[in-house]
């Protein structure tokens, strides 16, 4: 299980998920005033972000996603772009 974005437009920019996540999964995009799931591979499915999200923009998914080794992803900046990440996910699992 891992956290996924249910509806990015429902994110109210409160930063609660950034503050409450013990695994540092979220980053805050200042330009959009939205939290971004940056490191979903670190998610331990504790559900704290999901339970405490006042905008109800998150879900916990039973779908497991495989990721490349983190050091390989860090070495290749092409993996860090949202379009590149979205291209690696199955259809319907990425909310742009």
C-alpha positions as CSV (number, residue, x, y, z in Angstrom):
1,X,0.0,0.0,0.0
2,X,1.0,3.6,-0.6
3,X,-0.4,7.0,-0.6
4,X,-1.7,8.5,-3.8
5,X,-3.3,11.8,-4.8
6,X,-7.0,11.4,-5.2
7,X,-7.6,15.0,-6.5
8,X,-4.8,17.6,-6.7
9,X,-7.4,20.3,-7.0
10,X,-8.8,19.4,-3.5
11,X,-5.4,20.1,-1.9
12,X,-5.8,23.3,0.0
13,X,-2.1,23.9,0.6
14,X,-2.3,23.5,4.4
15,X,1.0,21.6,4.6
16,X,-0.3,19.2,7.2
17,X,0.9,16.1,5.2
18,X,4.4,17.6,4.9
19,X,4.5,18.1,8.7
20,X,2.9,14.9,9.8
21,X,4.6,12.4,7.5
22,X,7.3,10.4,9.4
23,X,8.9,9.2,6.1
24,X,9.3,12.6,4.4
25,X,7.2,11.5,1.4
26,X,5.8,15.0,0.6
27,X,7.3,18.2,-0.8
28,X,5.5,21.6,-1.1
29,X,5.3,23.3,-4.4
30,X,5.3,27.0,-3.6
31,X,4.3,28.0,-7.2
32,X,1.1,25.9,-7.1
33,X,0.5,26.2,-3.4
34,X,0.0,22.4,-3.3
35,X,1.8,19.5,-1.6
36,X,3.4,17.0,-3.9
37,X,4.0,13.3,-3.4
38,X,7.7,13.3,-4.1
39,X,9.0,10.1,-2.6
40,X,6.1,7.6,-2.7
41,X,8.7,4.7,-2.4
42,X,9.3,5.9,1.2
43,X,5.7,5.6,2.1
44,X,5.1,3.1,5.0
45,X,1.3,3.3,4.7
46,X,0.8,4.6,8.2
47,X,-2.2,6.6,7.0
48,X,-1.4,9.8,8.9
49,X,-1.5,12.0,5.8
50,X,-4.8,10.4,4.7
51,X,-6.5,10.7,8.0
52,X,-5.4,14.3,8.7
53,X,-5.9,15.8,5.2
54,X,-8.7,18.5,5.6
55,X,-9.1,18.7,1.8
56,X,-9.6,14.9,1.4
57,X,-7.2,14.9,-1.6
58,X,-5.3,11.7,-0.6
59,X,-6.1,8.0,-0.7
60,X,-4.2,4.9,0.4
61,X,-3.9,2.4,-2.5
62,X,-3.6,-1.3,-2.4
63,X,-1.7,-1.1,-5.7
64,X,2.0,-1.7,-5.3
65,X,4.3,0.2,-7.6
66,X,7.9,-0.9,-8.3
67,X,10.6,1.8,-8.4
68,X,14.1,2.0,-9.7
69,X,16.9,2.0,-7.2
70,X,17.0,5.4,-5.6
71,X,20.7,6.0,-6.4
72,X,20.1,5.3,-10.1
73,X,17.1,7.7,-10.1
74,X,19.2,10.4,-8.4
75,X,22.0,10.0,-11.0
76,X,19.6,10.4,-13.9
77,X,17.7,13.7,-13.7
78,X,15.2,12.5,-16.4
79,X,13.5,10.5,-13.7
80,X,12.9,13.5,-11.5
81,X,10.6,15.3,-14.0
82,X,6.8,14.8,-13.5
83,X,6.2,13.7,-17.1
84,X,9.0,11.0,-16.8
85,X,7.5,9.7,-13.5
86,X,4.0,9.7,-14.9
87,X,5.2,7.7,-17.9
88,X,6.4,4.9,-15.6
89,X,3.1,4.5,-13.8
90,X,0.2,2.4,-15.0
91,X,-2.7,4.4,-16.6
92,X,-5.0,5.9,-14.1
93,X,-2.6,6.1,-11.2
94,X,-1.2,9.6,-11.7
95,X,-3.3,12.7,-11.3
96,X,-1.7,15.5,-13.2
